[in-house]
Amino acid sequence: MKQLAEGVWRLDEFPRPTINIYLAGDVLIDAGRRWDLGRIRKQTADRELSMLALTHVHPDHQGAAKPICEKREIPLACHEDDVDAMEGRRPVQEAHPRNLYNRVIKRIWEGPPYKVERPFRQGDEIAGFEVIHAPGHARGEVIFWRQADRVAICGDVVRNMSYATTLPGVREPPELFTYDVAENRRSIRKLAELRPALTLPGHGPVISGHEEIERLAEGIGA
């Protein structure tokens, strides 16, 4: 694991960070794909865990949630607007569900439904971070924000990689995976207004400073 900020680590992934899983204190943030279970178990085996908290309920962020929570006997938490998706009453991926790529992702990445014991909402606190609701990519997408050192764990509000080449670059998430693009653009502006010193995205390396995010916010349409 690599420490990125005070009390915050990113789990290792070979050959480079593409689907990020973080540890904030004793709270695991996100659960990758189904096949990420092995690396999560291995890298957190000697860590006390009190909770698994999701930035949002999509196949590449909730994939291993059920077995992790069951094995470690910890509660699952996500925003209240994503509880239905996590518990199986609504599709996990609402954007373009008939698209072939999304159908393949559902088949090979998506984890089974699981009970959300700790639904959270705007203004709640998770591992010392404030919950900021930032919907668009998913209904329950959130930013975990720590004002003290201006660290944002932002899920997929923005990404810092090209999905084609895996090279870094701050971008909005693809429309293919985003149920409301206009709403997500409002959430990007919300992230930019925080002026984070360090942003930890769901995909790609950390983003240092707020300038790239502000440029993205200024350049996207309404």
Contacts in CASP RR format, 6 or more apart in sequence:
PFRMAT RR
TARGET T0000
AUTHOR 0000-0000-0000
METHOD contacts of the structure
MODEL  1
MKQLAEGVWRLDEFPRPTINIYLAGDVLIDAGRRWDLGRIRKQTADRELS
MLALTHVHPDHQGAAKPICEKREIPLACHEDDVDAMEGRRPVQEAHPRNL
YNRVIKRIWEGPPYKVERPFRQGDEIAGFEVIHAPGHARGEVIFWRQADR
VAICGDVVRNMSYATTLPGVREPPELFTYDVAENRRSIRKLAELRPALTL
PGHGPVISGHEEIERLAEGIGA
1 9 0 8 1.000
1 10 0 8 1.000
1 11 0 8 1.000
1 12 0 8 1.000
1 23 0 8 1.000
1 43 0 8 1.000
2 9 0 8 1.000
2 10 0 8 1.000
2 12 0 8 1.000
3 9 0 8 1.000
4 10 0 8 1.000
4 22 0 8 1.000
4 198 0 8 1.000
4 200 0 8 1.000
4 206 0 8 1.000
5 146 0 8 1.000
5 149 0 8 1.000
5 151 0 8 1.000
5 198 0 8 1.000
5 200 0 8 1.000
6 149 0 8 1.000
7 24 0 8 1.000
7 25 0 8 1.000
8 22 0 8 1.000
8 23 0 8 1.000
8 24 0 8 1.000
8 25 0 8 1.000
8 151 0 8 1.000
8 153 0 8 1.000
8 200 0 8 1.000
9 22 0 8 1.000
9 23 0 8 1.000
10 17 0 8 1.000
10 20 0 8 1.000
10 21 0 8 1.000
10 22 0 8 1.000
10 23 0 8 1.000
10 200 0 8 1.000
10 206 0 8 1.000
11 20 0 8 1.000
11 21 0 8 1.000
11 22 0 8 1.000
11 23 0 8 1.000
11 39 0 8 1.000
11 40 0 8 1.000
11 43 0 8 1.000
11 44 0 8 1.000
12 39 0 8 1.000
12 43 0 8 1.000
13 19 0 8 1.000
13 20 0 8 1.000
13 39 0 8 1.000
16 166 0 8 1.000
16 204 0 8 1.000
16 205 0 8 1.000
17 203 0 8 1.000
17 204 0 8 1.000
17 205 0 8 1.000
18 161 0 8 1.000
18 166 0 8 1.000
18 203 0 8 1.000
18 204 0 8 1.000
19 32 0 8 1.000
19 33 0 8 1.000
19 36 0 8 1.000
19 60 0 8 1.000
19 61 0 8 1.000
19 202 0 8 1.000
19 203 0 8 1.000
20 30 0 8 1.000
20 200 0 8 1.000
20 201 0 8 1.000
20 202 0 8 1.000
20 203 0 8 1.000
20 204 0 8 1.000
21 28 0 8 1.000
21 29 0 8 1.000
21 30 0 8 1.000
21 31 0 8 1.000
21 32 0 8 1.000
21 36 0 8 1.000
21 40 0 8 1.000
22 28 0 8 1.000
22 29 0 8 1.000
22 30 0 8 1.000
22 153 0 8 1.000
22 200 0 8 1.000
23 29 0 8 1.000
23 44 0 8 1.000
23 47 0 8 1.000
24 126 0 8 1.000
24 127 0 8 1.000
24 128 0 8 1.000
24 129 0 8 1.000
24 144 0 8 1.000
24 153 0 8 1.000
25 127 0 8 1.000
26 47 0 8 1.000
26 48 0 8 1.000
26 49 0 8 1.000
26 50 0 8 1.000
26 51 0 8 1.000
26 127 0 8 1.000
27 49 0 8 1.000
27 50 0 8 1.000
27 51 0 8 1.000
27 52 0 8 1.000
27 53 0 8 1.000
27 126 0 8 1.000
27 127 0 8 1.000
28 40 0 8 1.000
28 44 0 8 1.000
28 49 0 8 1.000
28 51 0 8 1.000
28 52 0 8 1.000
28 53 0 8 1.000
28 68 0 8 1.000
28 74 0 8 1.000
29 52 0 8 1.000
29 53 0 8 1.000
29 54 0 8 1.000
29 55 0 8 1.000
29 127 0 8 1.000
29 144 0 8 1.000
29 153 0 8 1.000
30 53 0 8 1.000
30 54 0 8 1.000
30 55 0 8 1.000
30 61 0 8 1.000
30 62 0 8 1.000
30 155 0 8 1.000
30 202 0 8 1.000
31 40 0 8 1.000
31 52 0 8 1.000
31 54 0 8 1.000
31 61 0 8 1.000
31 62 0 8 1.000
31 63 0 8 1.000
31 64 0 8 1.000
31 65 0 8 1.000
31 68 0 8 1.000
32 40 0 8 1.000
32 60 0 8 1.000
32 61 0 8 1.000
32 62 0 8 1.000
32 63 0 8 1.000
32 64 0 8 1.000
32 109 0 8 1.000
33 59 0 8 1.000
33 60 0 8 1.000
33 63 0 8 1.000
33 64 0 8 1.000
33 108 0 8 1.000
33 109 0 8 1.000
34 63 0 8 1.000
34 64 0 8 1.000
34 108 0 8 1.000
34 109 0 8 1.000
34 110 0 8 1.000
34 111 0 8 1.000
35 108 0 8 1.000
35 109 0 8 1.000
36 63 0 8 1.000
36 64 0 8 1.000
37 64 0 8 1.000
37 67 0 8 1.000
37 68 0 8 1.000
38 64 0 8 1.000
40 64 0 8 1.000
40 68 0 8 1.000
41 68 0 8 1.000
41 71 0 8 1.000
44 72 0 8 1.000
49 72 0 8 1.000
49 74 0 8 1.000
50 74 0 8 1.000
51 74 0 8 1.000
51 75 0 8 1.000
51 76 0 8 1.000
51 77 0 8 1.000
51 118 0 8 1.000
51 126 0 8 1.000
51 127 0 8 1.000
52 65 0 8 1.000
52 68 0 8 1.000
52 69 0 8 1.000
52 72 0 8 1.000
52 74 0 8 1.000
52 75 0 8 1.000
52 76 0 8 1.000
52 77 0 8 1.000
53 77 0 8 1.000
53 78 0 8 1.000
53 118 0 8 1.000
53 120 0 8 1.000
53 126 0 8 1.000
53 127 0 8 1.000
53 144 0 8 1.000
54 61 0 8 1.000
54 62 0 8 1.000
54 65 0 8 1.000
54 76 0 8 1.000
54 77 0 8 1.000
54 78 0 8 1.000
54 79 0 8 1.000
54 82 0 8 1.000
54 86 0 8 1.000
55 61 0 8 1.000
55 141 0 8 1.000
55 142 0 8 1.000
55 143 0 8 1.000
55 144 0 8 1.000
55 153 0 8 1.000
55 154 0 8 1.000
55 155 0 8 1.000
55 156 0 8 1.000
55 202 0 8 1.000
56 78 0 8 1.000
56 79 0 8 1.000
56 82 0 8 1.000
56 137 0 8 1.000
56 138 0 8 1.000
56 140 0 8 1.000
56 141 0 8 1.000
56 142 0 8 1.000
56 155 0 8 1.000
56 156 0 8 1.000
57 78 0 8 1.000
57 82 0 8 1.000
57 85 0 8 1.000
57 86 0 8 1.000
57 92 0 8 1.000
57 138 0 8 1.000
57 140 0 8 1.000
58 92 0 8 1.000
58 93 0 8 1.000
58 137 0 8 1.000
58 138 0 8 1.000
58 156 0 8 1.000
58 177 0 8 1.000
59 92 0 8 1.000
59 93 0 8 1.000
59 105 0 8 1.000
59 106 0 8 1.000
59 109 0 8 1.000
59 110 0 8 1.000
59 111 0 8 1.000
60 105 0 8 1.000
60 109 0 8 1.000
61 155 0 8 1.000
61 156 0 8 1.000
61 202 0 8 1.000
62 78 0 8 1.000
62 86 0 8 1.000
62 92 0 8 1.000
62 110 0 8 1.000
62 111 0 8 1.000
63 109 0 8 1.000
63 110 0 8 1.000
63 111 0 8 1.000
64 111 0 8 1.000
65 76 0 8 1.000
65 86 0 8 1.000
65 111 0 8 1.000
65 114 0 8 1.000
66 111 0 8 1.000
66 112 0 8 1.000
66 113 0 8 1.000
66 114 0 8 1.000
68 74 0 8 1.000
69 75 0 8 1.000
69 76 0 8 1.000
69 114 0 8 1.000
75 117 0 8 1.000
75 118 0 8 1.000
76 86 0 8 1.000
76 114 0 8 1.000
76 115 0 8 1.000
76 116 0 8 1.000
76 117 0 8 1.000
76 118 0 8 1.000
77 116 0 8 1.000
77 117 0 8 1.000
77 118 0 8 1.000
77 119 0 8 1.000
77 120 0 8 1.000
77 126 0 8 1.000
78 86 0 8 1.000
78 116 0 8 1.000
78 119 0 8 1.000
78 120 0 8 1.000
78 140 0 8 1.000
79 119 0 8 1.000
79 120 0 8 1.000
79 121 0 8 1.000
79 131 0 8 1.000
79 133 0 8 1.000
79 139 0 8 1.000
79 140 0 8 1.000
79 141 0 8 1.000
79 142 0 8 1.000
80 119 0 8 1.000
80 120 0 8 1.000
80 121 0 8 1.000
80 140 0 8 1.000
81 133 0 8 1.000
81 135 0 8 1.000
81 139 0 8 1.000
81 140 0 8 1.000
82 138 0 8 1.000
82 139 0 8 1.000
82 140 0 8 1.000
82 141 0 8 1.000
83 116 0 8 1.000
83 119 0 8 1.000
84 90 0 8 1.000
85 91 0 8 1.000
85 92 0 8 1.000
85 94 0 8 1.000
85 138 0 8 1.000
85 139 0 8 1.000
86 92 0 8 1.000
86 113 0 8 1.000
86 114 0 8 1.000
86 116 0 8 1.000
87 113 0 8 1.000
87 114 0 8 1.000
87 115 0 8 1.000
87 116 0 8 1.000
88 113 0 8 1.000
91 97 0 8 1.000
92 106 0 8 1.000
92 110 0 8 1.000
92 111 0 8 1.000
93 102 0 8 1.000
93 105 0 8 1.000
93 106 0 8 1.000
93 110 0 8 1.000
93 177 0 8 1.000
94 138 0 8 1.000
94 139 0 8 1.000
94 179 0 8 1.000
95 102 0 8 1.000
95 175 0 8 1.000
95 176 0 8 1.000
95 177 0 8 1.000
95 178 0 8 1.000
95 179 0 8 1.000
96 102 0 8 1.000
96 176 0 8 1.000
96 177 0 8 1.000
97 103 0 8 1.000
97 106 0 8 1.000
99 176 0 8 1.000
101 176 0 8 1.000
102 176 0 8 1.000
102 177 0 8 1.000
120 126 0 8 1.000
120 131 0 8 1.000
120 142 0 8 1.000
121 131 0 8 1.000
121 133 0 8 1.000
122 131 0 8 1.000
122 132 0 8 1.000
122 133 0 8 1.000
123 130 0 8 1.000
123 131 0 8 1.000
123 132 0 8 1.000
124 130 0 8 1.000
124 131 0 8 1.000
125 131 0 8 1.000
126 144 0 8 1.000
127 144 0 8 1.000
128 146 0 8 1.000
129 144 0 8 1.000
129 145 0 8 1.000
129 146 0 8 1.000
129 151 0 8 1.000
129 153 0 8 1.000
130 144 0 8 1.000
130 145 0 8 1.000
130 146 0 8 1.000
130 147 0 8 1.000
131 142 0 8 1.000
131 143 0 8 1.000
131 144 0 8 1.000
131 145 0 8 1.000
132 142 0 8 1.000
132 143 0 8 1.000
132 144 0 8 1.000
132 145 0 8 1.000
132 190 0 8 1.000
132 194 0 8 1.000
133 140 0 8 1.000
133 141 0 8 1.000
133 142 0 8 1.000
134 141 0 8 1.000
134 142 0 8 1.000
134 143 0 8 1.000
134 154 0 8 1.000
134 157 0 8 1.000
134 184 0 8 1.000
134 187 0 8 1.000
134 190 0 8 1.000
134 191 0 8 1.000
135 141 0 8 1.000
135 180 0 8 1.000
135 183 0 8 1.000
135 184 0 8 1.000
135 187 0 8 1.000
136 178 0 8 1.000
136 179 0 8 1.000
136 180 0 8 1.000
136 181 0 8 1.000
136 183 0 8 1.000
136 184 0 8 1.000
136 186 0 8 1.000
136 187 0 8 1.000
137 156 0 8 1.000
137 157 0 8 1.000
137 173 0 8 1.000
137 177 0 8 1.000
137 178 0 8 1.000
137 179 0 8 1.000
137 184 0 8 1.000
137 187 0 8 1.000
138 156 0 8 1.000
138 179 0 8 1.000
139 179 0 8 1.000
141 155 0 8 1.000
141 156 0 8 1.000
141 157 0 8 1.000
141 184 0 8 1.000
141 187 0 8 1.000
142 155 0 8 1.000
143 152 0 8 1.000
143 153 0 8 1.000
143 154 0 8 1.000
143 155 0 8 1.000
143 157 0 8 1.000
143 187 0 8 1.000
143 190 0 8 1.000
143 191 0 8 1.000
143 194 0 8 1.000
144 152 0 8 1.000
144 153 0 8 1.000
144 154 0 8 1.000
145 151 0 8 1.000
145 152 0 8 1.000
145 153 0 8 1.000
145 194 0 8 1.000
145 196 0 8 1.000
146 152 0 8 1.000
149 197 0 8 1.000
149 198 0 8 1.000
150 194 0 8 1.000
150 195 0 8 1.000
150 196 0 8 1.000
150 197 0 8 1.000
150 198 0 8 1.000
151 196 0 8 1.000
151 197 0 8 1.000
151 198 0 8 1.000
151 199 0 8 1.000
151 200 0 8 1.000
152 191 0 8 1.000
152 194 0 8 1.000
152 196 0 8 1.000
152 198 0 8 1.000
152 199 0 8 1.000
152 200 0 8 1.000
153 200 0 8 1.000
154 191 0 8 1.000
154 199 0 8 1.000
154 200 0 8 1.000
154 201 0 8 1.000
154 202 0 8 1.000
155 201 0 8 1.000
155 202 0 8 1.000
156 173 0 8 1.000
156 177 0 8 1.000
156 201 0 8 1.000
156 202 0 8 1.000
156 203 0 8 1.000
157 173 0 8 1.000
157 184 0 8 1.000
157 187 0 8 1.000
157 188 0 8 1.000
157 191 0 8 1.000
157 201 0 8 1.000
158 170 0 8 1.000
158 171 0 8 1.000
158 172 0 8 1.000
158 173 0 8 1.000
158 188 0 8 1.000
158 191 0 8 1.000
158 199 0 8 1.000
158 201 0 8 1.000
158 207 0 8 1.000
158 213 0 8 1.000
158 216 0 8 1.000
159 169 0 8 1.000
159 170 0 8 1.000
159 171 0 8 1.000
159 172 0 8 1.000
159 173 0 8 1.000
159 201 0 8 1.000
159 202 0 8 1.000
159 203 0 8 1.000
159 204 0 8 1.000
160 168 0 8 1.000
160 169 0 8 1.000
160 170 0 8 1.000
160 171 0 8 1.000
160 199 0 8 1.000
160 201 0 8 1.000
160 203 0 8 1.000
160 204 0 8 1.000
160 205 0 8 1.000
160 206 0 8 1.000
160 207 0 8 1.000
161 167 0 8 1.000
161 168 0 8 1.000
161 169 0 8 1.000
161 203 0 8 1.000
161 204 0 8 1.000
161 205 0 8 1.000
162 169 0 8 1.000
162 171 0 8 1.000
163 174 0 8 1.000
163 203 0 8 1.000
166 204 0 8 1.000
168 204 0 8 1.000
168 205 0 8 1.000
169 212 0 8 1.000
170 207 0 8 1.000
170 212 0 8 1.000
170 213 0 8 1.000
170 215 0 8 1.000
170 216 0 8 1.000
171 216 0 8 1.000
172 178 0 8 1.000
172 181 0 8 1.000
172 184 0 8 1.000
172 185 0 8 1.000
172 188 0 8 1.000
172 216 0 8 1.000
172 220 0 8 1.000
173 184 0 8 1.000
175 181 0 8 1.000
178 184 0 8 1.000
182 222 0 8 1.000
185 220 0 8 1.000
185 221 0 8 1.000
185 222 0 8 1.000
188 213 0 8 1.000
188 216 0 8 1.000
188 217 0 8 1.000
188 220 0 8 1.000
189 217 0 8 1.000
191 199 0 8 1.000
191 213 0 8 1.000
191 217 0 8 1.000
192 210 0 8 1.000
192 213 0 8 1.000
192 214 0 8 1.000
192 216 0 8 1.000
192 217 0 8 1.000
194 210 0 8 1.000
195 210 0 8 1.000
195 214 0 8 1.000
196 207 0 8 1.000
196 209 0 8 1.000
196 210 0 8 1.000
196 213 0 8 1.000
197 208 0 8 1.000
197 209 0 8 1.000
197 210 0 8 1.000
198 206 0 8 1.000
198 207 0 8 1.000
198 208 0 8 1.000
198 209 0 8 1.000
199 206 0 8 1.000
199 207 0 8 1.000
199 209 0 8 1.000
199 210 0 8 1.000
199 213 0 8 1.000
200 206 0 8 1.000
200 207 0 8 1.000
201 207 0 8 1.000
207 213 0 8 1.000
END
